[in-house]
Amino acid sequence: MGRSPRKRTIVEKGLPMRSEGELMLGGLLRANHLTVLEHLPGVITEHVSQAGFADPVVYVTDLQQQLLVPLPGQWDADGGPLQPLRIDTTLAGRAFRGVEVVRSRVTSGSADDSPEPGEGEAQRWWVPLLDGAERVGVLGVTVTEGEELAEWRATKLASLIAVLVMSKRPQSDSYARVVRTRPMTLSAEVLMTLLPPGTCANDDVVVSAALEPAYEVGGDIFDYAIDGDMLHLAIFDAMGHDTSAALTATIAVSACRNHRRQGADLPATGEAIDAAIAEQFVGQFATGVLAGLNLRTGWLSWVNRGHHPPLVLRAGRWVATLSSEPDPPMGFRLSPSTGLLGYQLQPGDRVLFYTDGIIEAQSPDGEVFGLERFIDFIIRHETDGLAAPETLRRLIQTILKHQRGRLQDDASVLLVEWRSLREQRLTL
């Protein structure tokens, strides 16, 4: 029986024969260079059959992480466009929430099917798409045989698809449209392009963040970056809820990055942000916290420019409020007096940075969400074993529900875990 032309070429070059899984992944990588996002589902379908998979579908999360929405160009068994799946109530959503492979009995092609497949039956698998520790969406495939090897291939396939999707996302308007469930304001359009990924992790630290209202955010923004043994953190709340607030927040985060990358310390960076806002706007200002965490020692340093103080949680308890006499907000050109502050973290500590929209969220009948409810929510979900990204996703959904789906103010939270070992929950 003759070999395929491609395999014959490999052998003739003196290279070892590739497995079906290698051919699948290699084929996708080769096709990736000249593939746009709209054609990616078709390219995936073309290559996954080499490894024993069928009916692949790719879903990504919407901006508010309430739905899994299909990439363009995918169809159901009846020839109609695939429909979104709810993250909180479907098997695909369970794979996303728990970062786990979820198996079900095949009953209707690529649908979100019944659980508990029998032995020897074809199975529908839902596999999370992870870009680093960031949850991008899920991959659905039908598997007919080879449980252990198939799972290895499916998880590697999902990792590659996540990377491919993320590499094509910046230049794809169709991706931007598909993950939005309603129109976005100009202020939100400005700020959303500046945000770093919602989750980042390594062996020393987990950083996770969330921001609402995703479609109407005005003045909130967060930032973080790792530089060797140092984790840089920032959270800002600019005055107002319109485009001028978004532009103020843009100046704040851009000035922060610019001076940080030039080696300026935290007090000097805060002064530079203060000057930049004052130069560009009259009467505009932003509060914020700029911080640095030494990933080797756990020493946290920060400056507070008129903002809510960070909180420290340890072993399921609220152990510290990093309060001080806050320096003036940035934009007034008022000299700071407190300057740099510091705190020694213990392994496993969680630090919370947040804006007032979290704790001041108010229900229609006037009930405030409050600081204690916010802290209790984080602690309870930590005790339940949830990873930071899923905890914050549920926090935002709870705050939205508290205000009947409409926030009166931007709400942002940035959660940092130092040497907690919880990074193991973020990957397969």
Secondary structure, 3 states (H helix, E strand, C coil): CCCCHHHHHHHHCCCCCCCHHHHHHHHHHHHHCCCCHHHHHHHHHHHHHHHCEEEEEEEEECCCCCEEEECCCCECCCCCECCCEECCCCHHHHHHHHCCCEEEECCCCCCCCCECCCCCCCEEEEEEEEECCEEEEEEEEEECCCHHHHHHHHHHHHHHHHHHHHHHHHHCHHHHHHCCCCCCCHHHHHHHCCCCCCEEECCCEEEEEEEECCCCCCCEEEEEEEECCEEEEEEEEECCCCHHHHHHHHHHHHHHHHHHHCCCCHHHHHHHHHHHHHHHCCCCCEEEEEEEEECCCCEEEEEEECCCCCEEEECCEEEEECCCCCECCECCCCCCCCCCEEEECCCCCEEEEECHHHHCCECCCCCECCHHHHHHHHHHHHHCCCCHHHHHHHHHHHHHHHCCCCCCCCEEEEEEEECCCHHHHHCC
